[in-house]
Amino acid sequence: MPDNKREHWGSSLGFILAAAGSAVGLGNIWKFPYVTGENGGGAFVLIYLLCILLIGFPLMLAELTIGRKTQKNPIGAFRDLMPKNCMVAHLIGIAVGFTGLLLFAFKQWGWGTIFILLSVAIFKLGWSIVGYMGVFCGFVILSFYSVVGGWVIGYIVEILRGTINFETTAQAKDFFVGNIGNPVWSVSYHIIFMIACIALVMSGLKKGIELSSKILMPVLLGLLIILIIRGISLPGAKAGITFYLSPDFSKITGETVLIALGHAFFSLSLGMGAILTYGSYLDKKQNLYKSTLSIVALDTIIALLAGLAMFPAVFAYGGSPEAGPGLVFQVIPTVFNKMPAGSFWIFVFFFLIFIAALTSAISLLEVVTSAMMDELKFSRHLATLTSGILIILLGLLSAVSVTGWENIPWVETVMVKLFNCKQGNFFDVADNLASNWLLPLGGMFISIFTGWIWGTTYAIKEIREGSPEFANVNIFVLLAGLKDDPKHNPEKVTWTLATTWGIFIRFLSPVAVTIAFLYTIGWI
Ligand code: PHE
């Protein structure tokens, strides 16, 4: 499709809800609460918030800026903006090639070959390799994401059939393991989940992605609030809130910081071009900086709220908060079952997770689809169908291997022989590869590219369109709320008594009062 015919979002709100829909997903509702539970509660939350603020926010703005500037999918976007002579990329290519040779010397044939091929690709493609990496990553993430999405649909069906009726977590665990270990069950629901994604992405940007996000995101927020009110009004809920929010700094290690960072990438959909792709459907009027603020705030607030919806109930009904990944599938059905109208609340909970997963999954599918549409000139229908089917096929490996390698022993043999990689199942391999390696690496390259290769001067020029205050207004003046005061000259660094007062009155006092308040009621 020629550039001028590129589809655009129908409205600013539609775009923000779609991007927030991408960010808010299983990462917020399924992963964030248990990762917080395992890593020191409030202390982890603090580090996570710092990662969001210092790394997540700037990177999201960078992705949106690249997307809007180029109006292309990630591959085309980097190709458009990269310089003719990609010296830095070539240096990286040489380093990768040498590493490959070194790996051969140590008889690591699998990894050696991958590194050599990668080095050749970097030489040939320059910085657009970051775009290819993103598309590949979208493919890998969606392949296992849709398996979990499928379990959620499976649970909704089981709730409606009345089979989710557990007295103990042990029963819930047997049920969970029994079902996900049953290839027919997990493969069927994985395919059903993917069909839902394909249908939405195929319907197009406005009628599929934007419209569904505009309906589903408010529903998600509503359901979440209902669940929180239900949770914190239970007797005994306070212990859950204390566990969730009181910081235990003794649990913080270097690894915790890495987990927090990796999770920040995953949760904000950063590092693989999903946000870049959504940005490519924006016009110049959109305020990129304010959009970033809204998306990051929505994602963070919803993650924090999800913990608040879950932990009070878990504590009030004697569940274990450290149940890990099984928290949602095992603990929630058991503890909610003990409440009055339990099945209803379990249904609400799983429906909420389903919405969150679906709006994220469509953004992953859109990355692969848009790349096929732009690069291979496929129609939207053909691109969605082709990428959807390929992802379904890759996902089969995850779907049949969550409980071990019994169903696909040959894949394990290949992995061990070629890559010396021993992991519980294919699902873990895909998750680990994407979340712990590809996303952070992608994020790193996107920031290096924006900061040093394309250059902040050009990036700022793009950001300025639609959000002049981002580049023109002094931060102190802005924070102090004095942007419209003519005496505060935005050209100079203006740190005056007035700005200091403004910042204190707007930020410090409210935070201090809140802390004092929480202390008084005994929450900290
Ligand atoms: N952000 C989504 C979540 O929190 C996952 C995701 C990652 C979506 C990367 C798109 C791209 O679940």
Boltz pocket constraint, residues with backbone or C-beta under 6 A from the ligand:
constraints:
  - pocket:
      binder: B
      contacts: [[A, 22], [A, 23], [A, 24], [A, 25], [A, 26], [A, 27], [A, 28], [A, 141], [A, 265], [A, 266], [A, 267], [A, 268], [A, 269], [A, 270], [A, 272], [A, 274], [A, 356], [A, 360], [A, 361], [A, 363], [A, 364]]
      max_distance: 6.0
